[in-house]
Amino acid sequence: FDRDGTHLVCYVPQPPDQGVGAIYLINLIKGTKRKVGDGINPVFTHNGRSIIFERPGGRKGKGIRSDLWSLDLNSGSVPKRIVANGEQPSTQQCGR
């Protein structure tokens, strides 16, 4: 949920052989949804005006590397990569 409780960001997974899932922004007041991108593990930033999400990348050694992306939720915005080849994806537990 965003800070004012009017929007929800959700992730719809895909089977592994079909790529990453889709990220949607749901307007709880209007009852509408808008696809905002492809990726996993979306979260709102502290101000609720953008989201951060993960896109799995290639494998290196024993782990999977992921990129972190930021997306301003204004209509027409494009995702911006903020971390490339992250060593510790959010889907893995720290310390393992």
C-alpha positions in Angstrom: 0.0 0.0 0.0 1.1 3.6 -0.5 1.2 6.0 2.4 -2.3 7.3 2.0 -3.8 3.8 1.4 -5.3 4.6 -2.0 -2.9 2.5 -4.1 -1.5 -1.0 -3.9 1.4 -2.4 -5.9 1.3 -6.1 -6.8 3.3 -8.6 -8.6 1.8 -11.4 -10.8 4.4 -14.2 -11.3 5.0 -16.1 -14.5 6.3 -19.6 -15.0 10.1 -19.6 -15.1 10.2 -20.5 -18.8 8.0 -17.4 -19.6 10.2 -14.7 -18.1 9.6 -12.4 -15.1 6.2 -11.4 -13.8 4.2 -8.2 -14.3 3.9 -5.4 -11.8 0.6 -3.6 -11.5 -0.5 -0.4 -9.7 -4.1 -0.8 -8.3 -6.1 2.3 -7.5 -8.4 1.2 -4.7 -10.6 4.2 -4.9 -11.4 3.9 -8.6 -11.1 0.1 -8.8 -8.6 0.3 -11.7 -5.3 -1.4 -12.4 -2.4 -0.3 -14.6 0.6 -2.4 -15.6 3.7 -0.4 -14.8 6.4 -2.9 -15.7 8.0 -6.3 -15.5 9.9 -7.5 -12.5 9.6 -9.0 -9.0 9.4 -7.8 -5.4 8.0 -4.3 -5.9 7.9 -1.9 -3.0 6.8 1.7 -2.6 9.5 4.3 -1.8 9.0 6.3 1.4 7.1 9.1 -0.4 4.8 6.7 -2.3 5.6 8.4 -5.6 7.7 5.6 -7.0 8.5 1.9 -6.6 11.7 -0.1 -6.4 11.7 -3.6 -7.9 14.0 -6.4 -8.9 14.7 -7.9 -12.3 16.7 -11.2 -12.2 19.8 -11.2 -14.3 22.4 -13.8 -15.1 24.0 -16.3 -12.8 27.4 -15.9 -11.4 29.0 -18.7 -9.4 26.4 -20.2 -7.1 23.9 -17.3 -7.0 21.7 -15.4 -9.3 22.4 -11.7 -9.9 19.6 -9.1 -10.0 19.3 -5.5 -11.1 17.3 -3.1 -8.9 15.1 -0.6 -10.8 13.3 2.5 -9.8 10.1 3.7 -11.5 8.3 7.0 -10.9 4.6 6.3 -10.9 3.7 9.2 -13.1 2.1 8.1 -16.4 4.7 7.7 -19.2 7.7 7.2 -16.9 10.3 4.6 -17.8 12.2 2.4 -15.3 15.7 3.4 -14.4 18.3 0.9 -13.3 19.8 1.9 -9.9 21.9 -1.2 -9.0 23.4 -3.5 -11.6 24.3 -7.1 -10.9 23.3 -7.1 -7.2 25.0 -10.0 -5.4 22.2 -10.5 -2.8 18.7 -10.5 -4.3 15.9 -9.7 -2.0 14.5 -13.2 -2.5 17.6 -14.7 -0.7 18.1 -14.6 3.0 21.1 -12.6 4.2 24.0 -14.5 5.6 23.6 -17.7 3.5 
